[in-house]
């Protein structure tokens, strides 16, 4: 199996979007009533947090590559 680079930003975004889906699924099944405007802050906060997480992870990876001497192209 091919290994890939772990991307925590995508993990955070996926968790928040899954939570938004669960909130709408609960509303659709009648377990609770969810106003339409609840999802907007949930998705927005999740995407902002995912962006911050991805930026921090990229900074850590860059610093680690520079310290280990494995320079090369950073694509």
Secondary structure, 3 states (H helix, E strand, C coil): CCCCCCCHHHHHHHHHHHHHHHHHHHHHHCCCCCCCCHHHHHHHHHHHHHHHHHHHHHHHHHHHHHHHCCCCCCC
